Amino acid sequence: MSEIVDADELLRRLRAARDWARVEEENAADETKATAYRAVRTVLDRLVDPTRRTDH
């Protein structure tokens, strides 16, 4: 985590993490895990696009 990155690289990493969380949510073994990945994805969605609504 001590690597310095520019804004474009940070956004790329956030999007990659969000996409990973979406796949994990879809393939979750149970509803508890799916809910956890959904929460992570929701936070990452807001970081990537603060104007996006994240209502459930």
N, CA, C and O atoms as CSV, one atom per row, in Angstrom:
chain,resi,resn,atom,element,x,y,z
A,1,MET,N,N,0.814,-1.203,0.000
A,1,MET,CA,C,0.000,0.000,0.000
A,1,MET,C,C,0.855,1.263,0.000
A,1,MET,O,O,0.310,2.365,0.067
A,2,SER,N,N,2.145,1.135,-0.071
A,2,SER,CA,C,2.977,2.326,-0.079
A,2,SER,C,C,3.267,2.820,-1.490
A,2,SER,O,O,4.032,3.766,-1.680
A,3,GLU,N,N,2.656,2.178,-2.472
A,3,GLU,CA,C,2.848,2.572,-3.859
A,3,GLU,C,C,2.038,3.837,-4.154
A,3,GLU,O,O,0.859,3.926,-3.810
A,4,ILE,N,N,2.675,4.794,-4.784
A,4,ILE,CA,C,1.998,6.032,-5.148
A,4,ILE,C,C,1.364,5.854,-6.519
A,4,ILE,O,O,2.023,5.421,-7.464
A,5,VAL,N,N,0.077,6.189,-6.624
A,5,VAL,CA,C,-0.629,6.065,-7.900
A,5,VAL,C,C,-1.357,7.367,-8.204
A,5,VAL,O,O,-1.714,8.126,-7.304
A,6,ASP,N,N,-1.568,7.604,-9.492
A,6,ASP,CA,C,-2.308,8.803,-9.875
A,6,ASP,C,C,-3.814,8.509,-9.846
A,6,ASP,O,O,-4.232,7.378,-9.598
A,7,ALA,N,N,-4.602,9.527,-10.098
A,7,ALA,CA,C,-6.058,9.410,-9.998
A,7,ALA,C,C,-6.622,8.387,-10.979
A,7,ALA,O,O,-7.549,7.651,-10.641
A,8,ASP,N,N,-6.074,8.334,-12.186
A,8,ASP,CA,C,-6.571,7.371,-13.173
A,8,ASP,C,C,-6.325,5.940,-12.718
A,8,ASP,O,O,-7.193,5.081,-12.871
A,9,GLU,N,N,-5.161,5.682,-12.168
A,9,GLU,CA,C,-4.838,4.340,-11.680
A,9,GLU,C,C,-5.699,3.977,-10.479
A,9,GLU,O,O,-6.151,2.839,-10.359
A,10,LEU,N,N,-5.924,4.922,-9.604
A,10,LEU,CA,C,-6.779,4.674,-8.448
A,10,LEU,C,C,-8.204,4.332,-8.895
A,10,LEU,O,O,-8.812,3.396,-8.376
A,11,LEU,N,N,-8.727,5.084,-9.848
A,11,LEU,CA,C,-10.064,4.807,-10.370
A,11,LEU,C,C,-10.110,3.435,-11.038
A,11,LEU,O,O,-11.089,2.707,-10.875
A,12,ARG,N,N,-9.074,3.070,-11.782
A,12,ARG,CA,C,-9.019,1.757,-12.408
A,12,ARG,C,C,-9.059,0.660,-11.357
A,12,ARG,O,O,-9.760,-0.337,-11.531
A,13,ARG,N,N,-8.321,0.828,-10.275
A,13,ARG,CA,C,-8.290,-0.170,-9.204
A,13,ARG,C,C,-9.628,-0.266,-8.475
A,13,ARG,O,O,-10.074,-1.360,-8.127
A,14,LEU,N,N,-10.262,0.872,-8.246
A,14,LEU,CA,C,-11.584,0.851,-7.609
A,14,LEU,C,C,-12.604,0.130,-8.484
A,14,LEU,O,O,-13.418,-0.650,-7.988
A,15,ARG,N,N,-12.556,0.394,-9.782
A,15,ARG,CA,C,-13.483,-0.278,-10.703
A,15,ARG,C,C,-13.223,-1.778,-10.754
A,15,ARG,O,O,-14.160,-2.575,-10.804
A,16,ALA,N,N,-11.947,-2.163,-10.742
A,16,ALA,CA,C,-11.610,-3.593,-10.756
A,16,ALA,C,C,-12.117,-4.267,-9.488
A,16,ALA,O,O,-12.647,-5.376,-9.542
A,17,ALA,N,N,-11.959,-3.606,-8.358
A,17,ALA,CA,C,-12.446,-4.166,-7.092
A,17,ALA,C,C,-13.966,-4.260,-7.093
A,17,ALA,O,O,-14.527,-5.236,-6.595
A,18,ARG,N,N,-14.627,-3.268,-7.642
A,18,ARG,CA,C,-16.089,-3.289,-7.734
A,18,ARG,C,C,-16.569,-4.433,-8.620
A,18,ARG,O,O,-17.524,-5.132,-8.283
A,19,ASP,N,N,-15.902,-4.616,-9.752
A,19,ASP,CA,C,-16.273,-5.714,-10.652
A,19,ASP,C,C,-16.036,-7.061,-9.986
A,19,ASP,O,O,-16.840,-7.980,-10.142
A,20,TRP,N,N,-14.941,-7.186,-9.245
A,20,TRP,CA,C,-14.649,-8.422,-8.514
A,20,TRP,C,C,-15.752,-8.690,-7.486
A,20,TRP,O,O,-16.223,-9.821,-7.367
A,21,ALA,N,N,-16.163,-7.664,-6.748
A,21,ALA,CA,C,-17.213,-7.835,-5.741
A,21,ALA,C,C,-18.529,-8.246,-6.391
A,21,ALA,O,O,-19.276,-9.033,-5.809
A,22,ARG,N,N,-18.829,-7.738,-7.568
A,22,ARG,CA,C,-20.057,-8.105,-8.277
A,22,ARG,C,C,-20.036,-9.591,-8.642
A,22,ARG,O,O,-21.036,-10.286,-8.457
A,23,VAL,N,N,-18.920,-10.077,-9.153
A,23,VAL,CA,C,-18.805,-11.492,-9.515
A,23,VAL,C,C,-18.920,-12.365,-8.270
A,23,VAL,O,O,-19.610,-13.384,-8.281
A,24,GLU,N,N,-18.239,-11.961,-7.192
A,24,GLU,CA,C,-18.309,-12.730,-5.953
A,24,GLU,C,C,-19.735,-12.762,-5.397
A,24,GLU,O,O,-20.184,-13.785,-4.881
A,25,GLU,N,N,-20.436,-11.642,-5.506
A,25,GLU,CA,C,-21.826,-11.582,-5.047
A,25,GLU,C,C,-22.699,-12.553,-5.839
A,25,GLU,O,O,-23.523,-13.266,-5.268
A,26,GLU,N,N,-22.512,-12.572,-7.144
A,26,GLU,CA,C,-23.311,-13.455,-7.997
A,26,GLU,C,C,-23.025,-14.928,-7.732
A,26,GLU,O,O,-23.912,-15.769,-7.882
A,27,ASN,N,N,-21.789,-15.248,-7.337
A,27,ASN,CA,C,-21.389,-16.641,-7.135
A,27,ASN,C,C,-21.334,-17.036,-5.664
A,27,ASN,O,O,-20.810,-18.100,-5.332
A,28,ALA,N,N,-21.861,-16.206,-4.788
A,28,ALA,CA,C,-21.800,-16.482,-3.350
A,28,ALA,C,C,-22.553,-17.758,-3.006
A,28,ALA,O,O,-23.603,-18.059,-3.573
A,29,ALA,N,N,-21.988,-18.497,-2.062
A,29,ALA,CA,C,-22.575,-19.780,-1.660
A,29,ALA,C,C,-23.849,-19.606,-0.846
A,29,ALA,O,O,-24.708,-20.488,-0.847
A,30,ASP,N,N,-23.983,-18.484,-0.154
A,30,ASP,CA,C,-25.183,-18.265,0.651
A,30,ASP,C,C,-25.527,-16.778,0.677
A,30,ASP,O,O,-24.760,-15.940,0.203
A,31,GLU,N,N,-26.682,-16.471,1.232
A,31,GLU,CA,C,-27.174,-15.090,1.232
A,31,GLU,C,C,-26.326,-14.167,2.105
A,31,GLU,O,O,-26.207,-12.977,1.816
A,32,THR,N,N,-25.740,-14.707,3.164
A,32,THR,CA,C,-24.894,-13.889,4.039
A,32,THR,C,C,-23.677,-13.373,3.282
A,32,THR,O,O,-23.347,-12.190,3.365
A,33,LYS,N,N,-23.014,-14.251,2.547
A,33,LYS,CA,C,-21.852,-13.824,1.761
A,33,LYS,C,C,-22.265,-12.869,0.650
A,33,LYS,O,O,-21.573,-11.888,0.380
A,34,ALA,N,N,-23.383,-13.153,0.013
A,34,ALA,CA,C,-23.862,-12.268,-1.051
A,34,ALA,C,C,-24.135,-10.872,-0.503
A,34,ALA,O,O,-23.824,-9.875,-1.154
A,35,THR,N,N,-24.712,-10.801,0.686
A,35,THR,CA,C,-24.992,-9.502,1.311
A,35,THR,C,C,-23.701,-8.757,1.623
A,35,THR,O,O,-23.629,-7.542,1.438
A,36,ALA,N,N,-22.690,-9.466,2.091
A,36,ALA,CA,C,-21.404,-8.833,2.396
A,36,ALA,C,C,-20.767,-8.265,1.124
A,36,ALA,O,O,-20.296,-7.127,1.122
A,37,TYR,N,N,-20.750,-9.043,0.058
A,37,TYR,CA,C,-20.181,-8.558,-1.203
A,37,TYR,C,C,-21.007,-7.411,-1.779
A,37,TYR,O,O,-20.456,-6.496,-2.390
A,38,ARG,N,N,-22.323,-7.456,-1.588
A,38,ARG,CA,C,-23.194,-6.367,-2.054
A,38,ARG,C,C,-22.853,-5.078,-1.314
A,38,ARG,O,O,-22.844,-4.004,-1.916
A,39,ALA,N,N,-22.576,-5.175,-0.025
A,39,ALA,CA,C,-22.210,-3.987,0.756
A,39,ALA,C,C,-20.894,-3.394,0.254
A,39,ALA,O,O,-20.766,-2.178,0.108
A,40,VAL,N,N,-19.928,-4.258,-0.007
A,40,VAL,CA,C,-18.641,-3.795,-0.536
A,40,VAL,C,C,-18.846,-3.133,-1.893
A,40,VAL,O,O,-18.301,-2.060,-2.152
A,41,ARG,N,N,-19.626,-3.767,-2.752
A,41,ARG,CA,C,-19.881,-3.223,-4.083
A,41,ARG,C,C,-20.589,-1.871,-4.005
A,41,ARG,O,O,-20.289,-0.967,-4.784
A,42,THR,N,N,-21.517,-1.734,-3.079
A,42,THR,CA,C,-22.250,-0.477,-2.921
A,42,THR,C,C,-21.304,0.660,-2.537
A,42,THR,O,O,-21.402,1.761,-3.078
A,43,VAL,N,N,-20.399,0.395,-1.612
A,43,VAL,CA,C,-19.416,1.412,-1.208
A,43,VAL,C,C,-18.516,1.772,-2.385
A,43,VAL,O,O,-18.254,2.949,-2.628
A,44,LEU,N,N,-18.045,0.768,-3.111
A,44,LEU,CA,C,-17.174,1.028,-4.255
A,44,LEU,C,C,-17.918,1.777,-5.356
A,44,LEU,O,O,-17.330,2.625,-6.027
A,45,ASP,N,N,-19.201,1.479,-5.553
A,45,ASP,CA,C,-20.005,2.228,-6.518
A,45,ASP,C,C,-20.037,3.706,-6.166
A,45,ASP,O,O,-19.907,4.561,-7.042
A,46,ARG,N,N,-20.209,4.004,-4.893
A,46,ARG,CA,C,-20.254,5.417,-4.456
A,46,ARG,C,C,-18.901,6.093,-4.621
A,46,ARG,O,O,-18.841,7.278,-4.947
A,47,LEU,N,N,-17.825,5.363,-4.404
A,47,LEU,CA,C,-16.489,5.948,-4.583
A,47,LEU,C,C,-16.205,6.231,-6.058
A,47,LEU,O,O,-15.604,7.252,-6.394
A,48,VAL,N,N,-16.634,5.334,-6.926
A,48,VAL,CA,C,-16.403,5.502,-8.355
A,48,VAL,C,C,-17.274,6.616,-8.909
A,48,VAL,O,O,-16.816,7.411,-9.730
A,49,ASP,N,N,-18.530,6.684,-8.469
A,49,ASP,CA,C,-19.460,7.705,-8.961
A,49,ASP,C,C,-20.303,8.230,-7.798
A,49,ASP,O,O,-21.353,7.665,-7.494
A,50,PRO,N,N,-19.854,9.300,-7.149
A,50,PRO,CA,C,-20.566,9.834,-5.985
A,50,PRO,C,C,-21.984,10.307,-6.287
A,50,PRO,O,O,-22.793,10.428,-5.366
A,51,THR,N,N,-22.306,10.575,-7.539
A,51,THR,CA,C,-23.648,11.043,-7.875
A,51,THR,C,C,-24.627,9.880,-8.044
A,51,THR,O,O,-25.838,10.093,-8.111
A,52,ARG,N,N,-24.115,8.673,-8.110
A,52,ARG,CA,C,-24.972,7.500,-8.322
A,52,ARG,C,C,-25.742,7.172,-7.059
A,52,ARG,O,O,-25.181,7.133,-5.964
A,53,ARG,N,N,-27.037,6.938,-7.225
A,53,ARG,CA,C,-27.875,6.550,-6.088
A,53,ARG,C,C,-27.624,5.088,-5.767
A,53,ARG,O,O,-27.470,4.264,-6.669
A,54,THR,N,N,-27.582,4.770,-4.482
A,54,THR,CA,C,-27.328,3.394,-4.068
A,54,THR,C,C,-28.457,2.881,-3.194
A,54,THR,O,O,-28.233,2.091,-2.278
A,55,ASP,N,N,-29.675,3.331,-3.479
A,55,ASP,CA,C,-30.830,2.849,-2.721
A,55,ASP,C,C,-31.010,1.361,-2.948
A,55,ASP,O,O,-30.692,0.831,-4.012
A,56,HIS,N,N,-31.520,0.710,-1.938
A,56,HIS,CA,C,-31.738,-0.737,-2.052
A,56,HIS,C,C,-33.101,-1.015,-2.581
A,56,HIS,O,O,-33.474,-2.176,-2.749
